[in-house]
Amino acid sequence: MTQILNTLRWQDLFDILLMSYILFRLYVLFKGTNVFRVLMGMAVLGFFQLIAYPMGLIVTSWAVQVFATVAPIIIIVIFRNEIRTVLQAKNFKAIFWEAPHTDTVTPVDIIAESVFEMASKGTGSIMVIPGKEDISDSVHSGVVWDGKISKEMITSIFWHENPVHDGAAVIVGDRVKQVGAVLPLSHRKDLPSYYGMRHRAAAGLAEATDSLVIVSSEERKSVVIAKSGDIYSVNNRKELAHHINRHHGKSETETTGIKKEKMELAIAFLVSIVFITVVWLGFTKGMDTITTLEVPVEYTNSNQEMIVIDTSVKTVSLDLNGSGTLLKPGKVKVSIDLSDGVVGRNVYYITSSNITLPPGVFLRNTTPSSVDVVLDKIIQKNVPIQAEWKGKVAKDIIISKVAFQPNVALLSGPSLLLEDIVTVYTDKIPLDNIKESGSIDVNLDLNNKVKIENGTNGKFSMKYTVIERTKTGTDQ
């Protein structure tokens, strides 16, 4: 621990505070929603991943890693509406600084009075007050209303002659946003047998979202509410108002509520710092362990006219210390800048400036300490062509003349290589098949670093003249 504190950089402190604040903001924006619960589950999985690998739990570590890979996609697909609601804030301040709040206050007393008045008259009703989660995927077929709440409006919506009285009214703030909405039905077997369709719809929506659903019964002239999958009776207006206020996060006294909220936020921020610090320590805990990695050498910024002819090594051995999670070959790079290279042998020393390391990983030694790189320029050169024969020509003939078209080879390649080439030979041409004058296409025998710039696709036409030996009186 002392070594970790001694090597602590200001970047590490900033890293911890930044990630702690991001985690804290995720809590503030999504607390109380299913998104937050899933994020907490991912945090737990991350903790298991952190301890599973050092403990040698191979299968557990693999399973957590696979799930963690696809979890962000799952969250985006399933909770797209909740995420969209947060990101549709009017300004960035609402996302990065302010605590979420509603601009309008739900008129609790009006709703409570209206519900119990309808219940006393045997008027059935069902009202939905959404929470933090988006309910658009669960509530269907509603008629857009957008009227300001009043007792007269609520009672008229659920008047038995009104075409939309059987559906649900959705209340947001101080306005009725939808009427006649269809809610998902609960399939629970433990609900009382006297509960009708309204009660089962209320329970169904409460199971699927964090909404508060209020129902007044026609037959029993009672009031029930459904919240978080539970459904229970409410005896009077004051009790109903209390449940609505709790649903909106309001305490009995405003002062107590503010103090409680501030304490909750302070604890959440402290927990965020502790959690991120533990994760950071998990990445840096292996500082005394030295690991040796064989890392390929990459060559960069080479002059367009230059090419690498040869190097003394292909890989460099690096002695590193740091977290085992970070010490992986793909995250460590060795690069040599060739921008100042000259023709011939160049010596480049490997230092920390040539090596890219993840944060929290430190270099102890390199083997070798330098790399020899032979560079050369690409030039062009005209070289005469010479035929290369194999086998024996027939005894009664001789080849008196050979000519190539083009008559010279235009070669391009490294200058150090081309300066030693004074003649270029063809591939071996068999003499056994030559009986009379003719022409053939031949290839040139060249190093693969040398290119042929003329000819027909690198081939040359060779014309040869054959005469009878008896006419010359000479021997081949």
N, C-alpha and C positions, 0 to 999 in steps of 0.2 A: 504493500500500500504506500509506503514511504517513497518508493521509486516512482510510482504512478503520480503522486503529488508533486514530486520534484520535476517531472517531465510535463506537468500540466501547462498548457499554453492558453493564451487569451482566446484563441480560436476554439479550444475545447469548451471553455466556459460559455462562449457565445453560442456554440453548437447546442449545449445542454439547455440553455435558457430559451433559445429559439424553438427547439422541438417541444420543450415543456409548454410554451405558450400556445403552440399549434394544437397540442393535445388538449390543453385547457379550453381553447376555443371550440374544438369539436364537442367537448362536454357541454359547454354553454349552449351551442346551437342545436344539439341533437338530444339533450337530456330528456328523459321521459318518453322517447320514441323507440321504435323497434330498431332503428338505425344505430342508436347509441348502444343498445344491448348487444347487437352484433359486433360493433366495434370493440366492446369490452371482451367479447368472446375471442376476437382476433388477438387482442392484447394478451389474453391468457395463453393462447396458442403460441404467440411469440415468446412468452416466458418459457414454455415447455421446450420450444425449439432451442432456446438459449442454454438450457440445462441438459437436454437430452444428448446432444453431441458429445460434450465433455464426459458424460457418464457412460458413454458407449452404447446408448440405446439406439441402435442403428435403424430398426424398423420404425420406431416412434419418430425419430428425427426425420426419416424419409417421408412418412405419412403427413406430418405437420408441414413439411416444406412443400409437398404437392398441394395440400389444401390452401396454404398461404398464397400460392401462385395464382390460383383461380378465384380466391375469395374476393379480391377487388372487383372482378367482373360480375360476380354474383350480387354483390352489394349494389353496384350501379344499375343492374337490370331489375332487381326486385324492388329497390327503394328509390327508383328514379324520381318519383313524384315528390318524396320528402326532400331529396337533394335539390331538385329544381326549385322547390319552395324557398329553401335557404339561399340559393344562389340568385334568386330573383329579387334580392333586397334592393332598395332604391339607391344605396350607395355602399362603397366599400367599408365605410365606417361601421355600418351595421353588421358586417361580417367579421371585421378584425378587432372591433373594440366594444361596441355597444352590446348590452344584454338584450335578447329578443323581448319585445313587448307588443301588445296590441294597441292600436291607435284608438279604438273605441271600447267602451265598457258595456258589457251585456246588462240590460235592465233586469236584474235578478228578481226584484219584487214583482214586476209586471208579469214575468213568466210564472212565478210561484202562485200569484193570485189567480191568473188565468187557468192554470192547470187544475187547481183545486175547485174552482168554480165550475169548470167543465165536468170534473169528476162527480161533483154533487148533483149535477143535472143528468148524469148518465151519458155524457158525450165522450165518445172515444177519441183519443188523440195520440200522436207519437211525434216527439220533437227531438232533433239531433243537434247537440252542441259539440262541434269537432274539437279535438285537442290539437296537439302539435303535428300529428301525422295527416298526410293527405288522404282524403276519403273518396276521391273521384273513381278509384277502381272498385269500390265496394257499393257506392250509391249510384243508382241508374234511373233513367226515365223521368227525372224530375223536371218540373216546369219552372223556368226562370221567373223569379218574383221580384226580389230586391226591393222590399218595402220596409219602412221603419217600424219597429215593433210597437204595438199597442195592444191593450186587452181586447179591444174591438176587432182588431185585425186577426189575432190568434183565434178567437171564438168563431169568427166568420169563416176562417180557413177550414175548420173542422165541423162546421154546420153540416148536418146530414144531407142537405140538398145540394151542397157544393160538390162538383164532379171530382175534386181532388181530395176529399175529406178522408179517404181510406189510406192515402199515402202519407209519407213523413214530411215534416217541415224541417229544413236545415237552417239553423240560426248561427250567424257569424257576427260577433259584435252586437250592435244594436239593430241589425237588419235580418229579415227573413230572406235568404238567398234562393231557396228552392221550396216548392210545395209538390205534393203528390209523388214524392220520391219512393223508389222501391229499394228495400234493404235486404241483405242476405239473411235467410232463415237459419236459426240454430238447429242442430240435429241432436242436441243433448237429450238423454233419456231421463235425467233426474229432475226436469222441470215439472211443476205441478200440472195435473191434467186439466185444470180449469184455465190455464193460460191459453189465450187465443193467438191468432196470427201476429197481432201487434207485439205481444210479449216475446214471441219467438224471433221476430224481426229485430227487436231491441237487443235481445241476447246475442243474436248472430252478429250484429254490427259491433257490439262491445267485445266480442271474441276476436274480431278481425282488426279492429283499430282501437285507439285510445279515446274514442268519443264518449261523451255522456249522453245517454238516451233516456228520455222521460216519457212515460206512458200513463194515460188515464184510461180506466176501464169502463166500458158501457154497463156490463152486467153487475160487477162488484162495486162500482163507484169508488174505486180506490186508485191510488197513485203508486207506481213503482218506478225505480230507476235501474239502469243497467250500466255498469262500468267495469272495465278490465275483466270481462268474462263473468262477472257476478251480477245477480239481479235480486233486488230486495225492495221491500215496501217502505214508503215514506208516509209519516202520519200527519204532518201539518206543513204549513207554508214555511215556517221558520226552519224546519229541518231540511226542506227542499232547497231553500236559499243557501243554507250552510253547505250542502253538497255541490251546488253550482259554484259557489265561491271557492271551495276546495279544488274543484275541477280547473278553475282559472288560476290556481296557485295563490289565492288570497287567504291570509290567516284571519283570526278573529279580530285582531287589532293590527293596524297598519304598521305601528312602530315595531311590534314583535316580529311581524312578517319581514320587515326590512332587515332587522338584525339577524334573523334566521337565514335570510338569503345571502347576506354578506358573509356570515360564518360558513355557509355551505360553499360559496365560491372560493373563500380563502383555503378551506380544506381541500377543495378540488385542485387548486393551483399547487398546493404543497404536495399532494399525492402525485400530480403530474411531474413535478421536479424530481421527487424520489424515484418514480418509475423510470424516467429517462436517464437519471444518474445510474441506476442499476443496469440499464441496458448498455450505457456507455462503458461502465466498468466491465461488463461482460465482454465487450469488444477489446478492451485494453488489458485484461487480466493476465495475458500470457507474455508479459514483457521480458521475463527472465529466460524464456525458451528461445533457443537459436534454431532457425530452420534454414537449410540450404536449398536454393532453387536454381535449376538450370533454365536460363532465360534466353531465347533467341535474340540475336542482335539485329536491329532494324537500321537501315541506312536511309537518311532523309536529305532533302535539299541538294541533291546531286545536280551539277551543271548539265544542261541538256546535251552539251557536246561530249560529256564524259560518261564513261561506263566503268563499272567495277569489274576488274579482270580477276582478282583473287583476294581472299582474306585469310588471315592467319587462323581465325577461329570462327565457328558458326554460332556458338552459344557462349554465354558467360555464366560462371558460377557465383551466385550472390549469397552471402551469409547475412541473414536478416533476423531481427527479433520483433515480436509484436503478437497480436491476437491470431490464433490459428484460423479463425473465420476469415480474416483478411489476407493471410499469407497463401495466396493461390496464384499460380503462374499467369492466369489471364489478367490479373490486376497489377502485375509488375511488368514494366517494360524497360528495355535498354535500347537507346537510339543514339546513332552517331551522325553528327551534322557534317556533310561532305561539301558544304558550300565553298570552303577555302582550300579544297583539294587541288593538287597539281599532278601532272603526268608523272607516273612512276610510283615509288613506294612512299606511303604516308603513314605516320604513326599517330594514333589517337589514344589518349589516356582516358580510362573510364573513371569518372568521378560522380559525385552525387548529382551534378548538373546533367549527366547523361541518363540518369535512372529516374523513372517515374514510380513512386510508391504511394499506396493508399495512406490517408491520414492515420497516425498511430502506429505505423510500421517504420523501423529505423534500420539503416544500412550499417553493417559492422565491417565487412571485408568483401573484396572482389577478386576473382581468379579467372583469367589473368588480369593484370592491372592496365594492360594496353592492348590495342588491336592494330595489326598491320593491314593496310588496305592498298592494293595496287590499282591505280586509276589510269585510264588512257583515253585519248581522244579518238574519235571516229574520223578517218580520212579516206580518200579514194585514190586508187593507183591503177594505171594500165600495165598489165603484165603479159608477156608473150606466152603462147600456148604450145606445149610439147605433147605429142602422142606417146602414150605408154602402151607397149605391145606385150602380148603373151602368146606362147606357143611358137610354132615354126611356119614360115611361109612355104608354099609349094616349091619344089626344086627347080621347076622350069620357068618361074617368073620371079620378078623383083618389083618392089614398090619404089618407083622412081621419084614421085613427088607427092607431098601432102600439103594441103592448104585448108585453113579454117575460115569460117564466116560467122561472126566477125573475126578478124585476124588476131585481135588481142582481147583479153578478158579485163573488163573494168570491175575492179574489186573495191569493196568498202569494208572497213573493219578497224580494229585497234591499230594505232600507228606503230606500237612496239612489235606487233605481230607482222604487219605488212612490210615493214622495212627489211625483214629477212627473206621475203619472198621475191625471187628474181625471175622464176619461171613457174608456171602452174601446169601440172600434168593432168591428162585426162584419166578417167577410169580405165582399167586394163581392157585393151581391145584384142579379141582373139584373132590370130592370123590364119587359123585353119580354114575359116570360111571365105577367105578372100581369094577369088579366082580371076577377077577382072576388075577394071576400073569402075569406080562408083562413088557413092557418098553415104554417110550414115550420120545420125545425131548422137552426140556423145555428151556425157556429164564430166564435170571437172572434180578432181579429188582435192577437197579443201576442208580446212578446219571449220567446225560449225559456228565459230565466232566471226567468220568471214562470209560476206554476202556477195553474190554476183549481180551486178547492176545492168548488164546487157545480155545479149543472146535471146533466145526464145524460151521463156520460162526457165532460164538458167541452163538451157542446152545450146550446144554449138554444132553447126553443120561442118563435118570434115569431108573434103573431097580428096580422093587418092587416085593416083595414076599407076596402072600396072602394065609392065612390058615384059616380053619374053626374054629370057636370059640369053638364048643362042644368038640373038641379034646384037648383043653388046660385047660378047666375048669376055665378060667379067664375071666374078663370083659375088654372090650376096654375102 
